[in-house]
Amino acid sequence: MPLVLLLLCLLVTHTHGSRRVLLRSSDDAGASPPSNAACPSIASGHSNGNKVPLVHRQSPCYPLSGSDVRKHGKAALHEILHRDSLRMRYLSEVKASNLSAPATANVISSLPGVFSYTALAGYGTPAQQFPVYFDVSGMSNLQCKPCSSGSGSGAGAGTCDRTFDPSGSSTFSTVPCGSPDCAVEPQTSSCASGGSCAFTFRNSTFLYANGTVVTDTLTLSPSATFEDFFVGCLQVDNQYFGDGVAIGNIDLSRRRHSLATRALLSSPPGTAAFSYCLPADTDTHGFLTVAPAMSDYSSLAGVKYLPLVTKPTGPDSDWYYVDLVAIAVDGKDLPFPPAEFRGNGTFIDNLVDFSYLSPPIYAALRDEFRRAMTKYQPAPAFKYLDTCYNFTGLDYIDLPEITLKFGNGETMELGDRQFMYFFRQHLDDGFPFGCLAFAAYPTYGYNWLGTQMQRTKEIVFDVRGGQVAFVPSRCGLR
């Protein structure tokens, strides 16, 4: 008996204090398979102007053909939650400075894989093109040749073929140990005088990689090219890159050598550093735009502008925070003062899937949500997702309205795709269900706004103007 797909339609009707969401079921054997018609443009890595296609790592258009990264149902949700946990644990160690240099390098992506959205980028001259992730929290890095011992033969040896080869680039250069650029962090360099700027990437438990800070030409599109772009060139054994993920990441934070900073240095006033729109489904694609003009959004309806909160010091001072001060369910504010929401900040993250709140705030949100959903049959909790429902046999459901409120008086009503996670292929019992896409995570002292909440919006990072804009968009919707 084929599994039933739960398709969430875009037709949403509002009733008093709630939203009605139409559910339709179709047999997956009769449904049309995902179209690869858009894949040629993704494979080329280039779109129009400064806009680059973004795809999900489980997309049929994922650029590493033949990689076994597509998972569904229970396995997929297990992986999402595990990757979220790894990401938050890693960044908490960054914040606590519990990493040797560079403190902002990213955890190796396939332990078992922390990142969801990729684009093709070229590095070197001529450009060597690879799938990379984009990260709003740390230093750019790539896996480079020579690979560490054992990567050149045996199972998985092909992963070393998908690495940057410095010998094939005429513009490659290593950063010398004595250069000011070697001090990405106070503890970055581990090199002898006169040598290259080397580093060891580890946390308190594991050694992940040795590397060298280098520069070369980064090419995202014909009109988005950056000479002398800094990356950490990692020599990593293939066991860390065994699941077909991208070979590195590009930094979008506010750090000195990030893509965001480089984009602003070469752009006129009135230009944002970057924007992205994450695909809402794994078989569609979104985009990353480098240096979009803010005037492009001035005439659009429904744009929400939020001030960026600046942290004066610390390894997380270059991340992107907003001033969340309240959450309302069906118009009723949760019973906490703004200071409780502000805590250590609300972080906009493009690598965590779900949104995470401090335990007291999450408990209040969960309880109000459950009160509004009493007519639906509860489903078992799934790890951190403890508010789930069985929607078997229903043509539509009524969901409460969830609204985020910010310190500048702006409010943002979340769409159903932003606060609900609907299974498209189901758990072992085969029933259609959905979960509240928020959870409590007590270990880390700030709130996280994850990618599930950001979907169907273009997020514009106007670093120069000190604000971030949430722009209504249909990118990645079928």
N, C-alpha and C positions, 0 to 999 in steps of 0.2 A: 504494500500500500504506500504510494508515494507520500512524502511529507507535504503538508499544506503550508503554503506561504501566507504570512500575514502581511498584507500590503496596506500601508497607511496612506490614505488618499489626502490630497491637499485641500479638499473641500472641508472647511471647518465652519460650523454654525454656532453663534453665540446665543446661549440662553442666559437668564439672569444669574450672575455670579459663577458661570461655568462656560466651558466651550464644548460643543458637541463634535466629536471626531467620527467620521464615517470609516468603518472597517469593511474591507472587501477581501474575500478569499478566492484564490485561484489554485487549481491543481498545478504543481510545478512541472508535471509532465506535459501539460498543455500550454504552459506559459512560454512566451518567446524568450530565447536565451539572450543574455546581455549582448548588445551590439558592440562590435569592435570598430565601428565606422570612425570613431574619433581617435583611434589609436595612432594612425600615421602622424598626426600633428604632435602627439605626445612623444612618440618615438624620435622625432626630430629634435625635441627639446626646445624648439623655438616657436613662439606665437607672434602676435602682432606687437610691435613696439617693445615695451619693457615688461610685457605680460608673459609669464611662463606657466604651462600647465602643471597642476598638482594632481597626483593620483594617490589613492589609498594602497597600502602594501598588499591588500587582498584583491585588488582590482585585476580584471582580465587584461587590462592595459599596462599592468606593472612592467617596467622596462627590463627586468631580469627574466627573460623568457625561460620557461622550464623550471623556475624555482618553485619549491613546494612550500609556499607561504599561505595558500588559501585554506582557511579553516572556517567552520560554520558552527552554529548552534552552541552547544555546551562547551566544546573545545575553544571556540572563538571567544566566548565570554570569559572563560578561565584565563586565556592569554591576555585579554584586555586588562582584566583586574590585576594580573601578575605584573604586566608592564607598567601599569599605573603605580603599583606599590614600589617597584624598582626605581621608577623616576622620582617619586617623592622621597624615598629613602636616600637616594643619591644627592638630591638637591639639599636635603636637610644636613648632610655631611658637608656639602659646599658651604652652606650658611654657617656651620659651626667651625669652618676651616679645618676639618678633619681629613683633608686630602693633601698629599704632596703635589708638587707643581705639575702642570698648571691647574690650579684649583678649579678652573672653570671648564676644563675639558669634559666631554660627555662620556658617560658610561658606555662601554662598548655595546653597539646597538643590538647584538644578538645574544644578550645574556638575560632572557632569550630574545630580546628585541624590544627596545623601548619606544621606537618612533613609528608613527602610522602613515605620514604623508610624505611623498617624495616628488622631486623634480629632477630633470636631467640638467647637469651643469658641466661645462668644460673647464679644464684646468691645464695650463701649459700652452706652449706654442710649437707646433699646431695643437689645438685644443684636444685633449683626451677626455671623452665624455663618459660620465658616470652618473648613476642615480645617487642623489644625496638628500639628506633631511635638512630641515631648517629649524633652528632652535633659538628661542628668545632669551636664553639664559647663559650662554657660554661660548668659549673659544671655538673657532672653526678647526676641523681636523679631517684628514683623509688617511685611508690605509695606503701605504706606499711600498714600493719595491726598494730594496730587497725585503721579502717577507721574512719573518723570523724562522728559525730552524724548524723543519718539518712541514712547512707549508708548500713545498714545491713538488711533493709526490704523495701518492696514496689517495685515500678517500678525501674528497673535497679540495683536491689540488687546484681545481679550476678557479677557486676563489682568489688565488694569487694572480691569476690572469686578469681579474677585474680590479686591479689596483693601479694607482698612478705610478708611472715610470719616469722618474726625474731625468734619466738619460735620454728620453725621447723629446725633451723640451729645450728649446734654444734660449728661453727666458727664465729658467729656473735658477734660484739662488738660495743659499743657506744664510741664515741670520747669524753673524758672529757672536761669540760668547760675550764680548765686551760691549755690544750694542745696547743702547737704552731700550730698544725694541725686544731685547731678550727678557727684560723684566716685566713680563705680562702680569705676573704676580710676584710678590716679594720672594717667594720660595721657588720661582720657576726654574732657574738655571741649575743644572747639576753638571756643568762642564768645566773643563780646565781652561785656563787663560790661553787665548789664541785659537781655541777650537770652535766648533759650531755650537749654537744654543741648543742644548739637549735637555730633555726632561723625562721623568719617570711618572707615569700616571698610575696611582694606586689609591685605595682607600685603606681603612684600618685593618682590613682582612685580606684583600686580594691585590696582587700586582696585575694590572690590565695590559700595560703597553709601555714600551720605550719609544721615544720619538725625538724629532728635531724640528725646531721652528724654521720655516722656509717661506719664501715668497715666489709667486709666479702669477700669470695672468688668469683671472677668473672670467669666464664667458657664460652668461646666462641667456643672452639673445644678442643679435648683431648690434643693438643699440644699448646694451647693458653689459659693458666690458670694463674690467677693473684691473689695471696693471699693478704689479707688486702687491698682490693680495696675500695677507698673512694666513698661514694655516699651520697646524701641528701635523707633521708628517709622521704617521705611526707605523712602526714595524710590529705587526701583530700576528700571532700564530693563527692558522685558519680555523682552529676550534672555536674561536670567538666570532667567526663570520660564517657559520655553517648553515644558516637557515635562509639564505637568499636575500638578505636585506641589503640596504645601500651601503656604500663603502665609507661614508663619512657624513659630516654635517657642515652647514654654513651658518655662522653666527649672525643673528638678527638683533642682539642686545644693543645697549648703548655704549658698549666698550669702544676703546680707541680704534681698534683694527676690524671692527665688525662691518658687515655689509651695510647695515643701516647708517653707520657713521660715514663710510666711504660714499654712499649714495648722496648724502646731504652735502658733502664737500664739493661734489661736482654738479649740484643742482641749484637752480635759482630760488629766491625767497618764494614762499607760498607753496612749497613742495613738501609732501610727506616723505618719510624715510621709505616706507613700504606699506603694502596692504596684502591681505590674503583672503581668499574665500575657500573654505574647506568643503569638499564634496560631501553631500548629505548621504550618498549611497556609495557602496564600494564599486559599482559598475558605472559610475559617472566620474567626471573630473572637475576640479576647481581651478584656481589660478593663484599665482604669486605675482604681484606687480611691484617693480622697483621704481621709486621716486614718482608716484602719481601726483598730479596737480590737485591741490585741495579745492580749487575752483570747480573741478569735475563733480563735486558732491554738493555744492552750495544750493543748487536748485532742486535737489531730490527731496521727496517727502519722507518723513519718518526717520531721518537720521538722528541718532543720539550721540551727543558729544560729551565725553567724560574727561575731566582733568586727570593727567597722569600724576600719581603721587611719587615724589622724589624722596629716596632714603639717602641721608647724608653720607653714610659710611657703610663698610661691610662688603663682603663678596657678592651680596645680592642687591647692591645699590644700583646696578645697571639693568635690573629686570623691570618689567612693566607692571605697575600696581595701579589700581583704581580705588576710589573711596566709597566702598559699599557700606551703607549705614542702616539698611533695613531690608527685610523681605516680607511681603504680604501674600497671604493665601486668601483668595476670594475677597480681597479688599481689607482683610484684617491683618494688621502688622503683628509679627512675632514679638513676644513680650521682652525685648531687650533694648537697652539704650544704644545709641550709635557707637559708643566706645567699645561695646562688646563685639560688634561687627568689625570695627577697625582693627582691633587686636594688633597683630604684627603686619597687617596688610592683606589685601585681596589681589592675588597674583593671576594675571592672564597668561595661561600656558597653552602652547600649541602642541604639546606632546603627551599630556594626560587626557584621557578620553572623558571620564566622568568629572563632575564637580564635587569638591570636598569641602565640608564646613567643620568648624569646631563642634565637638560633641553636644554641648547644650543647645546651640543654634540648630544643628541638624535634628536633634530630638524634637524640638518644637515644630520645625517644618514637617517632619514625618508625621507627628501626631495630628496636625491640622489637615494634612493631605489624607491621612487615613479616615478622619472624620467625614471628609467630603466624598470618600469612596466606599462607604459602608455597604452599598447595594451590590458590590462586586465581590466575587469569591476570591479570597486571598490565595496566593500561591507561595510555595516555600521560598525562604530567603536564599539568595545566591551570594555567599561570602559577604562582602560589604553592602551589597544591594539587598536591603532587608524589607523593602516595601514593594511587593510584586503581586500581580493579579492574573487570574485565569479568565480570559474573555471568550471562552468556547461558546459558539452558537450565537454570538452577538453581532448585529449589523452595525451598531454604532456604540460609542461610549461617551459619557459626559465627564469631562475632566475639570478640576478646579483651575482657576486662573492663578498663576504665580508671577509676582511682580518684584523685580529688584529695584531698590531705591538708592540713590547716590547722594553724596554730600553737596553737590551743586544744585540739588533739586530735581535732577533728571530722573525719570522712571523708565524701566524697560520691562514690558510684559513679554514673558517667554512664550514661544510657540510650543505646540505639543512635541515637535521633533527635538526641541531644546531641553525639555525636562522629563521626557519619557524615553525609555529604551525598549523598543519592541523587537522581540525575537522574530527573525524571518525564517529560521529553521530551528526547530524547537528542542526542548529537552527530551529526555528518554521517554517520557509519557506522551509526547507528541501533542500537547495542548497549546493553543495560541495564548501568549501572555505578554505582559509588559511590566517594567519596573520603573520606579522613580529613579531618575538618573543623577541623584545626589546621594552622598554617603558621608558618614562621619569618619574622620581620620585623626585620632587624638595626638599622634606623635609630633606632628609638624605644626608650628604655631601660627600659620596663616591660612586663609581661605584660598581655594584654587577654583578658578573658572576654566573648565576643561573644554575640549573640542566639541563634545556633544552639544554644549550650550552655545557654541559659536557657529554651528552649522546654519546655513541659510542666511548668514550675514557676511558682508564684506567688512573685515576689521581693518581700519586704516590707522596706522601709527604715525601721527603728526608729532614727531619728536621735537622739532623746532618750535612748534606752537604749544608744546606741553599738554597735548590731549590725544585721546584715542576716539575714533568715530566708529559706531556700529551702523552699517548701512544695509537696509533691506535689500536682499539679493536672492535670485533664484538659481545661483550657480550650483551645479551638481544635483539639481532636482530632475526626476524623470517626468 
